[in-house]
Amino acid sequence: MAVINFIVNDIFRQPPLFLGLIALAGLLLQRASFSDIMKGTVKTILGVIVLMKAVDIISASMAPLAAAFTKMFAIQGDLGKSAPGMNEFIVQYGSLIGLVMVLAFILNCLTARFTRFKSIFLTGHIFFWIAFISVAVGVEAQLKGTVLIVMATLATTVYIVATPWLIRPFVKQVTGDDTFTIGHSCVGLSILAAYIGKLFGNKEKSTEDIKVPESLDFLRETTITTGIVMFLIYTVVGIIIGPAGREAAFGAGNGAAASGIVFGLMQGLTFGAGLTVLLTGVRLMLGELIPAFRGIAQKLVPDAIPALDCPMIFPFAPNATLIGFVVSMIASIAAIVLMGASGIFSVAVIPLTVACFFDVGPAIVFANATGGRRGAVLASIVCGFLLIILEAGSIMILAHTVPDFVQAFGGNDFSILALLLRGITKIFGL
């Protein structure tokens, strides 16, 4: 019994170790060499650790901004004070999230083998967060034990099976072949953007006909661009809330204009640094964990295509990606101002710079494919507004578990899934 308790409490409740064990199992089934097994397992563990630390950095860099928006719009209530937050939630439910991932992956392989949904979801970090959101909604609905596991597994499975299949025709339209599809939280916005482009745009006038000056090429560096945008947001918000507001939101000693600007600069650059660390963790984890998954999948489902991360689509329309990021950011800020002034939501919402790039960016690649420049711009505006609406709605839905996660990374399929699942559980009186 002591051994079982050790495995459950000290290994399965440590997400890095648990996901490392998943990689280990995959490599053993592939009969990899001892050296490859060691490298793959340890790098997976390190990747998850780095990923979790990056979440800490990014969350910390945005916390003062959330306080500033609360001050700016006179929003009452402190986000996350009554909730465990994402890191504590992962520590508490990490083993269950890992179990949901394993079960959902098995069901994904079986579905791909015996149905027409022939794709295997291989974007490990998105897979993790989908399982994470599914479990969080179950906890919000006060589900426990087997019922919680079954609900979260079914929700995760439906997502990783259905979304790559739904976006697959549009991926083929963009790439010109059918060698892969997209497995990412951008799918909901991407499908919407594709139809906006199709209905209102003109695909003959592509965004890729626009030449970006070499002097602005640095904007293609995600970490630099997000850092600059966050700095500008801090600066503008700091000016609006004034010295007293800066002192309250940014901390003692930051009330003066110059101090507030320096504080905003450091927070913006810290955000960019956190994103850099996040991408490093993702690469570390995916570089080892996904090949282990892929090896298993290839043996089980030879005809399946991989559902991959959204950056796979960026090279097909880099200008569209940049337009999506910039325009959706402007639209998001406008949405925040309008919603804050009207008092529609009683929670603090902030611009989702990560989602603007990694969710709206790829979505606008699809909008460009179906509707050219006009479709790209229109879809960017709609998606920018929708990001904030979904963010605010999902913060309230996950108020007792992980509101900080959707405040930082929501507005996309994470929010859509949370809202849909919570609606379903409420139908059943949960």
Beta strands, then each sheet from edge to edge (+ up, - down):
strand 1: 119-121
strand 2: 181-182
strand 3: 305-308
sheet 1: 1+ 3+ 2+
end
